[in-house]
Amino acid sequence: MSRSSAVARFLDRLPTDLAGSFSDAQLAAIDLHFGMRYRARHLIDWRHRFGIARFRLYAVLLIGRDRNPA
């Protein structure tokens, strides 16, 4: 199975015997998880962190084409 660079880095951090124990299905699920962590490209991708009194807040505005099937 071809591994993404994210999965390869993940496996490199594990003990060799543990890294070798994953099945192809488990590695595919791990790859899917890491794939969801990366930002998709949007026409507008605005992210801002700010503080109000003692609270730290963040705001995100994403605008782009909806690519999900209906």
PyMOL commands that place a pseudoatom at each C-alpha (Angstrom):
pseudoatom trace, name=CA, resn=MET, resi=1, chain=A, elem=C, hetatm=0, pos=[0.000, 0.000, 0.000]
pseudoatom trace, name=CA, resn=SER, resi=2, chain=A, elem=C, hetatm=0, pos=[1.292, 3.464, -0.880]
pseudoatom trace, name=CA, resn=ARG, resi=3, chain=A, elem=C, hetatm=0, pos=[1.553, 5.642, 2.213]
pseudoatom trace, name=CA, resn=SER, resi=4, chain=A, elem=C, hetatm=0, pos=[1.095, 9.372, 2.405]
pseudoatom trace, name=CA, resn=SER, resi=5, chain=A, elem=C, hetatm=0, pos=[3.851, 11.463, 3.950]
pseudoatom trace, name=CA, resn=ALA, resi=6, chain=A, elem=C, hetatm=0, pos=[1.639, 12.169, 6.993]
pseudoatom trace, name=CA, resn=VAL, resi=7, chain=A, elem=C, hetatm=0, pos=[1.170, 8.444, 7.684]
pseudoatom trace, name=CA, resn=ALA, resi=8, chain=A, elem=C, hetatm=0, pos=[4.884, 7.796, 7.109]
pseudoatom trace, name=CA, resn=ARG, resi=9, chain=A, elem=C, hetatm=0, pos=[5.794, 10.493, 9.669]
pseudoatom trace, name=CA, resn=PHE, resi=10, chain=A, elem=C, hetatm=0, pos=[3.238, 9.049, 12.106]
pseudoatom trace, name=CA, resn=LEU, resi=11, chain=A, elem=C, hetatm=0, pos=[4.651, 5.531, 11.755]
pseudoatom trace, name=CA, resn=ASP, resi=12, chain=A, elem=C, hetatm=0, pos=[8.228, 6.808, 12.130]
pseudoatom trace, name=CA, resn=ARG, resi=13, chain=A, elem=C, hetatm=0, pos=[7.363, 8.062, 15.616]
pseudoatom trace, name=CA, resn=LEU, resi=14, chain=A, elem=C, hetatm=0, pos=[6.112, 4.653, 16.768]
pseudoatom trace, name=CA, resn=PRO, resi=15, chain=A, elem=C, hetatm=0, pos=[8.153, 1.674, 17.947]
pseudoatom trace, name=CA, resn=THR, resi=16, chain=A, elem=C, hetatm=0, pos=[8.983, -0.554, 14.965]
pseudoatom trace, name=CA, resn=ASP, resi=17, chain=A, elem=C, hetatm=0, pos=[6.950, -3.550, 16.186]
pseudoatom trace, name=CA, resn=LEU, resi=18, chain=A, elem=C, hetatm=0, pos=[3.856, -1.384, 16.716]
pseudoatom trace, name=CA, resn=ALA, resi=19, chain=A, elem=C, hetatm=0, pos=[4.227, 0.456, 13.394]
pseudoatom trace, name=CA, resn=GLY, resi=20, chain=A, elem=C, hetatm=0, pos=[4.425, -2.875, 11.556]
pseudoatom trace, name=CA, resn=SER, resi=21, chain=A, elem=C, hetatm=0, pos=[1.268, -4.227, 13.188]
pseudoatom trace, name=CA, resn=PHE, resi=22, chain=A, elem=C, hetatm=0, pos=[-1.250, -2.002, 11.353]
pseudoatom trace, name=CA, resn=SER, resi=23, chain=A, elem=C, hetatm=0, pos=[-3.394, -3.574, 8.634]
pseudoatom trace, name=CA, resn=ASP, resi=24, chain=A, elem=C, hetatm=0, pos=[-3.941, -1.886, 5.271]
pseudoatom trace, name=CA, resn=ALA, resi=25, chain=A, elem=C, hetatm=0, pos=[-7.483, -0.935, 6.359]
pseudoatom trace, name=CA, resn=GLN, resi=26, chain=A, elem=C, hetatm=0, pos=[-6.167, 0.657, 9.564]
pseudoatom trace, name=CA, resn=LEU, resi=27, chain=A, elem=C, hetatm=0, pos=[-3.504, 2.596, 7.638]
pseudoatom trace, name=CA, resn=ALA, resi=28, chain=A, elem=C, hetatm=0, pos=[-6.169, 3.820, 5.198]
pseudoatom trace, name=CA, resn=ALA, resi=29, chain=A, elem=C, hetatm=0, pos=[-8.285, 5.056, 8.135]
pseudoatom trace, name=CA, resn=ILE, resi=30, chain=A, elem=C, hetatm=0, pos=[-5.264, 6.823, 9.634]
pseudoatom trace, name=CA, resn=ASP, resi=31, chain=A, elem=C, hetatm=0, pos=[-4.513, 8.406, 6.264]
pseudoatom trace, name=CA, resn=LEU, resi=32, chain=A, elem=C, hetatm=0, pos=[-8.128, 9.608, 6.008]
pseudoatom trace, name=CA, resn=HIS, resi=33, chain=A, elem=C, hetatm=0, pos=[-7.858, 11.167, 9.469]
pseudoatom trace, name=CA, resn=PHE, resi=34, chain=A, elem=C, hetatm=0, pos=[-4.661, 13.035, 8.608]
pseudoatom trace, name=CA, resn=GLY, resi=35, chain=A, elem=C, hetatm=0, pos=[-6.180, 14.127, 5.299]
pseudoatom trace, name=CA, resn=MET, resi=36, chain=A, elem=C, hetatm=0, pos=[-9.038, 15.808, 7.134]
pseudoatom trace, name=CA, resn=ARG, resi=37, chain=A, elem=C, hetatm=0, pos=[-6.611, 17.836, 9.213]
pseudoatom trace, name=CA, resn=TYR, resi=38, chain=A, elem=C, hetatm=0, pos=[-5.237, 19.784, 6.285]
pseudoatom trace, name=CA, resn=ARG, resi=39, chain=A, elem=C, hetatm=0, pos=[-6.965, 22.920, 5.060]
pseudoatom trace, name=CA, resn=ALA, resi=40, chain=A, elem=C, hetatm=0, pos=[-8.932, 22.768, 1.870]
pseudoatom trace, name=CA, resn=ARG, resi=41, chain=A, elem=C, hetatm=0, pos=[-8.525, 25.651, -0.548]
pseudoatom trace, name=CA, resn=HIS, resi=42, chain=A, elem=C, hetatm=0, pos=[-11.211, 28.316, -0.359]
pseudoatom trace, name=CA, resn=LEU, resi=43, chain=A, elem=C, hetatm=0, pos=[-11.849, 31.513, -2.264]
pseudoatom trace, name=CA, resn=ILE, resi=44, chain=A, elem=C, hetatm=0, pos=[-11.848, 33.336, 1.095]
pseudoatom trace, name=CA, resn=ASP, resi=45, chain=A, elem=C, hetatm=0, pos=[-10.108, 31.783, 4.104]
pseudoatom trace, name=CA, resn=TRP, resi=46, chain=A, elem=C, hetatm=0, pos=[-10.046, 34.330, 6.934]
pseudoatom trace, name=CA, resn=ARG, resi=47, chain=A, elem=C, hetatm=0, pos=[-8.999, 33.225, 10.424]
pseudoatom trace, name=CA, resn=HIS, resi=48, chain=A, elem=C, hetatm=0, pos=[-8.460, 35.586, 13.315]
pseudoatom trace, name=CA, resn=ARG, resi=49, chain=A, elem=C, hetatm=0, pos=[-7.708, 35.176, 17.017]
pseudoatom trace, name=CA, resn=PHE, resi=50, chain=A, elem=C, hetatm=0, pos=[-8.502, 37.921, 19.474]
pseudoatom trace, name=CA, resn=GLY, resi=51, chain=A, elem=C, hetatm=0, pos=[-9.075, 38.531, 23.140]
pseudoatom trace, name=CA, resn=ILE, resi=52, chain=A, elem=C, hetatm=0, pos=[-12.045, 40.080, 24.903]
pseudoatom trace, name=CA, resn=ALA, resi=53, chain=A, elem=C, hetatm=0, pos=[-11.489, 40.682, 28.611]
pseudoatom trace, name=CA, resn=ARG, resi=54, chain=A, elem=C, hetatm=0, pos=[-10.012, 37.415, 29.877]
pseudoatom trace, name=CA, resn=PHE, resi=55, chain=A, elem=C, hetatm=0, pos=[-11.348, 35.242, 27.045]
pseudoatom trace, name=CA, resn=ARG, resi=56, chain=A, elem=C, hetatm=0, pos=[-9.349, 34.157, 23.996]
pseudoatom trace, name=CA, resn=LEU, resi=57, chain=A, elem=C, hetatm=0, pos=[-11.611, 33.726, 20.976]
pseudoatom trace, name=CA, resn=TYR, resi=58, chain=A, elem=C, hetatm=0, pos=[-11.231, 32.926, 17.308]
pseudoatom trace, name=CA, resn=ALA, resi=59, chain=A, elem=C, hetatm=0, pos=[-13.342, 33.575, 14.228]
pseudoatom trace, name=CA, resn=VAL, resi=60, chain=A, elem=C, hetatm=0, pos=[-13.252, 31.741, 10.905]
pseudoatom trace, name=CA, resn=LEU, resi=61, chain=A, elem=C, hetatm=0, pos=[-14.861, 32.754, 7.623]
pseudoatom trace, name=CA, resn=LEU, resi=62, chain=A, elem=C, hetatm=0, pos=[-14.639, 30.281, 4.744]
pseudoatom trace, name=CA, resn=ILE, resi=63, chain=A, elem=C, hetatm=0, pos=[-16.202, 30.940, 1.360]
pseudoatom trace, name=CA, resn=GLY, resi=64, chain=A, elem=C, hetatm=0, pos=[-15.844, 28.607, -1.583]
pseudoatom trace, name=CA, resn=ARG, resi=65, chain=A, elem=C, hetatm=0, pos=[-17.624, 26.338, -3.988]
pseudoatom trace, name=CA, resn=ASP, resi=66, chain=A, elem=C, hetatm=0, pos=[-19.572, 23.473, -2.427]
pseudoatom trace, name=CA, resn=ARG, resi=67, chain=A, elem=C, hetatm=0, pos=[-18.012, 20.297, -3.812]
pseudoatom trace, name=CA, resn=ASN, resi=68, chain=A, elem=C, hetatm=0, pos=[-20.093, 17.835, -1.785]
pseudoatom trace, name=CA, resn=PRO, resi=69, chain=A, elem=C, hetatm=0, pos=[-22.587, 15.754, -3.746]
pseudoatom trace, name=CA, resn=ALA, resi=70, chain=A, elem=C, hetatm=0, pos=[-26.207, 16.673, -3.091]
for i in range(1, 70): cmd.bond("trace and resi %d" % i, "trace and resi %d" % (i + 1))
show_as sticks, trace
zoom trace
